[in-house]
Amino acid sequence: MAALFAGCFLLAELGSGNIPFPQIVHPFVLVFLAVAYGLPVLLIREAMVRWRLGIAGAAVLGLAYGLYNEGVVAKTIFLTAGPPLFPSFWGYGMLGGVNVPWLCTIAPWHSMNAVLYPILIVSALWPGQAREPWLGEPQMAAFALLSSALGIFAFFKAPPGDAPALAFAGLVGAIAALALLARSLGPAADVSAPARGRLSDLARGFLGAPLLYFGPIQWIAARRVPLGVFLALAMGALALLALLLRAPERRSPDALALFAIGNGLAGSVIRMATQTKSPYPWEPAVVGSLFLLGLLAVAWRIYSPQNALIDTRPFT
């Protein structure tokens, strides 16, 4: 539980470079991130286990978390320009006060990097606990209450304060709708003969998300195509990424974990290649090293002879 609780925000924030490492270890920042990331992701993990969700359902819950994080807490989806938006999204695609292209980018990013990937990696490292509930009903209620309280305070009191109040109800409704959709998707097909992860799973993760979705979507936004065209292309790219995940999902959680680590390694390589003006140029190498250690740990768990008989069936 501790690995998932901390790993979800460390991987997301360090992996994106949004919060530099010297700042992320500040006690106040750690407490904030623990509530904003750790508690909701633990609740999502409990929903995956209790509802017996497959990857599709988990990814939809991740989209709901993306709305919570970037819509309710950080309110970046209402920005027209400035960090953390990439320049390609500045002043582009605003609809009803929402930066739609940025929303289409950051919500899937959170779904994968803050929710799905940490859960998959932790499940592969501790397979005996992968399908067991971790929280009791009182804990779940307390975590939900704390997360809700943070969201309400952040939306109405914390800067930037120009988000429309009516948007809060819309975000809550959208989050609830995504949760209902996730539960309706039900479990994925059971895997009759789970197979160990392969090098190809790592390669799919390394090349998949950056090349099929997050890279192209920024390039498309920079071209300033009509919003309808952007949405159609973004949905098509997201569908291709989902298809890329199908092969490892059909084999085992180990394969999915290798896909996740490959994607994280790709993000670190991209940051190391593009981050030239950061006051902490060593940071991308540190993040890349963390993912490399994770890869070695998962590989040992998968291929060690002592672990050959570990149950690697998926959640379902």
C-alpha positions in Angstrom: 0.0 0.0 0.0 2.8 2.4 0.9 4.5 1.8 -2.5 1.3 2.7 -4.4 0.4 5.6 -2.0 3.8 7.3 -2.7 4.6 6.0 -6.1 1.5 7.4 -7.8 2.5 11.1 -7.2 6.3 10.6 -7.3 6.1 9.0 -10.7 3.5 11.5 -12.0 5.1 14.7 -10.8 8.8 13.7 -11.1 8.1 12.0 -14.4 6.5 15.1 -15.9 8.9 17.5 -14.3 6.0 19.6 -13.0 7.5 19.7 -9.5 11.3 19.6 -9.1 12.7 17.0 -6.8 14.0 19.5 -4.2 10.5 20.9 -3.9 8.6 17.6 -3.8 10.3 16.5 -0.6 9.1 19.6 1.3 6.8 18.3 4.1 3.8 20.5 3.1 4.1 19.5 -0.6 4.3 15.8 0.4 1.1 16.1 2.5 -0.7 17.9 -0.3 0.3 15.4 -2.9 -0.5 12.5 -0.6 -4.1 13.8 -0.4 -4.4 14.9 -4.0 -2.9 11.7 -5.5 -2.4 9.0 -2.9 -5.9 8.8 -1.4 -7.9 8.9 -4.7 -5.6 6.4 -6.4 -6.0 4.0 -3.4 -9.7 4.4 -3.8 -9.5 3.6 -7.5 -7.4 0.6 -6.8 -10.1 -0.6 -4.3 -12.8 -0.1 -6.9 -10.8 -2.1 -9.4 -10.6 -5.0 -7.0 -14.1 -4.9 -5.6 -15.7 -4.3 -9.0 -13.4 -6.8 -10.7 -12.5 -4.3 -13.4 -10.3 -4.9 -16.4 -7.9 -2.4 -17.9 -10.7 -0.5 -19.8 -12.7 0.1 -16.6 -9.5 1.1 -14.7 -8.5 3.6 -17.5 -12.0 5.2 -17.3 -11.6 5.6 -13.6 -8.3 7.2 -14.4 -10.0 9.7 -16.6 -12.3 10.6 -13.7 -9.2 11.2 -11.6 -7.8 13.4 -14.3 -10.9 15.6 -14.1 -10.5 15.7 -10.3 -6.8 16.6 -10.4 -6.7 19.1 -13.3 -10.3 20.3 -13.2 -11.2 20.5 -9.5 -7.9 20.8 -7.7 -5.5 22.5 -10.1 -8.1 24.0 -12.4 -5.6 24.0 -15.3 -8.3 23.0 -17.8 -9.7 26.5 -17.5 -6.4 28.2 -18.4 -5.9 29.8 -21.7 -2.1 30.1 -21.5 0.9 29.8 -19.2 2.3 26.8 -17.3 1.7 23.9 -17.0 0.1 24.2 -20.5 2.4 23.6 -23.3 2.7 26.5 -25.7 0.9 24.6 -28.4 -2.3 24.7 -26.3 -2.2 28.4 -25.5 -5.3 30.2 -26.7 -6.5 27.2 -28.7 -9.7 25.2 -28.5 -11.5 27.1 -25.7 -15.1 25.9 -25.4 -17.4 27.0 -22.6 -14.4 28.3 -20.6 -12.6 24.9 -20.9 -9.4 24.3 -22.8 -10.6 21.2 -24.6 -7.3 20.2 -26.3 -5.5 20.4 -23.0 -8.2 18.4 -21.3 -8.0 15.7 -24.0 -4.2 15.5 -23.3 -3.9 15.8 -19.5 -6.9 13.6 -18.5 -5.5 10.5 -20.4 -2.0 11.3 -19.1 -3.2 11.1 -15.5 -5.2 8.0 -16.3 -2.1 6.2 -17.4 0.8 7.8 -15.4 -0.9 8.6 -12.1 -3.4 5.7 -11.9 -3.0 2.8 -14.2 0.7 2.4 -14.4 1.5 2.7 -10.7 -1.3 0.2 -9.9 0.0 -2.3 -12.5 3.6 -2.0 -11.4 2.8 -2.5 -7.7 0.5 -5.4 -8.5 3.3 -7.1 -10.5 5.7 -6.7 -7.6 3.3 -8.0 -5.0 1.1 -10.4 -6.9 -0.2 -12.1 -3.8 -2.0 -8.8 -2.8 -3.1 -7.8 -6.3 -6.7 -9.0 -6.0 -7.2 -8.4 -2.3 -8.9 -5.4 -0.8 -6.6 -3.2 1.2 -9.1 -0.8 2.8 -12.2 -1.3 5.0 -15.4 0.6 4.6 -14.5 3.2 7.3 -11.1 3.9 5.7 -12.7 4.3 2.2 -15.2 6.7 3.6 -12.5 8.8 5.4 -10.3 8.9 2.3 -13.3 9.9 0.1 -14.2 12.7 2.6 -10.6 14.0 2.7 -10.3 14.0 -1.1 -13.6 15.7 -1.5 -12.7 18.4 1.1 -9.5 19.1 -0.7 -11.3 19.4 -4.0 -13.9 21.8 -2.6 -11.3 24.0 -1.0 -9.0 24.0 -4.0 -11.8 24.8 -6.5 -13.4 27.7 -4.5 -10.6 29.1 -2.4 -7.2 28.3 -4.0 -5.8 30.3 -6.9 -6.4 30.6 -9.8 -9.8 31.8 -8.8 -11.4 32.5 -12.1 -12.9 29.1 -12.7 -16.7 29.3 -13.2 -18.7 28.1 -10.1 -21.1 26.2 -12.3 -18.2 24.2 -13.7 -17.8 22.5 -10.4 -21.2 20.8 -10.7 -20.4 19.8 -14.2 -17.1 18.3 -13.1 -18.7 16.4 -10.3 -21.4 15.1 -12.7 -18.7 14.1 -15.2 -16.7 12.2 -12.6 -19.8 10.4 -11.4 -20.7 9.5 -14.9 -17.2 8.1 -15.7 -17.4 6.0 -12.5 -20.7 4.5 -13.5 -19.4 3.9 -17.0 -16.3 2.1 -15.6 -18.4 -0.2 -13.4 -20.7 -1.0 -16.3 -17.7 -2.2 -18.4 -17.3 -5.1 -16.0 -14.3 -7.4 -15.9 -12.1 -8.2 -18.8 -12.0 -11.7 -20.2 -10.2 -14.1 -17.9 -6.8 -15.4 -19.0 -6.8 -19.1 -19.0 -3.0 -19.5 -19.2 -1.1 -16.4 -18.0 2.2 -15.8 -19.7 5.2 -14.0 -18.5 6.0 -10.5 -19.8 8.2 -10.1 -22.9 10.7 -7.6 -24.1 8.1 -6.7 -26.8 5.8 -5.4 -24.0 8.5 -3.1 -22.8 9.1 -1.9 -26.4 5.3 -1.3 -26.9 5.3 0.9 -23.8 8.4 2.7 -24.7 7.1 3.6 -28.2 3.4 3.5 -27.8 2.1 6.4 -25.7 4.7 9.0 -26.8 4.5 8.2 -30.5 0.8 7.3 -30.8 -0.8 9.8 -28.6 1.0 12.5 -26.5 3.5 13.5 -29.2 1.0 13.7 -32.1 -1.7 15.4 -30.1 0.7 18.3 -29.3 1.8 18.5 -32.9 -1.9 18.6 -34.0 -2.7 21.4 -31.5 0.3 23.4 -32.7 -1.2 23.3 -36.2 -4.4 25.0 -34.9 -6.7 22.7 -36.8 -10.5 23.1 -36.2 -11.5 21.8 -32.9 -13.8 19.1 -34.4 -10.9 17.8 -36.4 -8.6 17.8 -33.4 -11.1 15.8 -31.3 -11.6 13.2 -34.1 -7.8 12.8 -34.5 -7.3 12.7 -30.7 -9.9 10.0 -30.3 -8.4 8.0 -33.1 -4.9 8.1 -31.6 -6.3 7.2 -28.1 -8.1 4.2 -29.7 -4.8 3.0 -31.3 -3.1 3.3 -27.9 -5.9 1.2 -26.3 -5.4 -1.4 -29.0 -1.7 -1.4 -28.2 -2.5 -2.3 -24.6 -4.7 -5.3 -25.6 -1.8 -7.7 -26.3 -0.2 -7.5 -22.9 -3.6 -7.4 -21.1 -4.5 -10.7 -22.6 -1.3 -12.4 -21.2 -0.7 -11.2 -17.6 -0.3 -8.3 -15.2 3.5 -8.8 -15.6 3.2 -7.9 -19.3 1.1 -4.8 -18.5 3.7 -3.7 -15.8 6.5 -4.0 -18.4 4.4 -1.8 -20.8 4.0 0.7 -18.0 7.7 0.8 -17.2 8.6 1.1 -20.8 6.3 4.1 -21.1 7.9 5.7 -18.1 11.4 5.1 -19.4 10.4 6.8 -22.7 9.1 9.9 -20.7 12.4 10.1 -18.9 14.4 9.9 -22.1 12.3 12.6 -23.7 12.9 14.8 -20.7 16.6 14.2 -20.7 16.7 15.1 -24.4 14.6 18.3 -24.2 15.2 19.7 -20.7 18.0 22.2 -21.3 17.1 25.2 -19.2 16.1 23.5 -15.9 17.9 24.5 -12.7 18.0 20.7 -11.9 19.4 19.1 -15.1 20.2 16.0 -13.2 16.5 15.3 -12.3 15.4 13.5 -15.5 18.3 11.0 -15.1 17.2 10.4 -11.5 13.6 9.7 -12.6 15.0 7.4 -15.4 17.0 5.5 -12.8 13.9 5.0 -10.7 12.1 3.5 -13.6 15.1 1.3 -14.4 15.2 0.0 -10.8 11.5 -0.7 -11.1 12.1 -2.6 -14.4 14.8 -4.7 -12.7 12.6 -5.5 -9.7 9.7 -6.5 -12.0 12.0 -8.5 -14.2 13.4 -10.3 -11.1 9.9 -11.1 -9.9 8.9 -12.4 -13.3 11.9 -14.5 -14.2 13.4 -15.6 -10.9 13.2 -19.4 -10.5 11.9 -18.9 -6.9 8.9 -17.0 -8.3 8.0 -19.3 -11.1 4.8 -20.5 -9.4 3.5 -17.2 -8.3 -0.1 -16.6 -9.4 0.0 -13.9 -12.2 -3.6 -13.9 -13.2 -5.1 -10.4 -13.7 -7.6 -8.7 -11.3 -10.5 -10.5 -13.0 
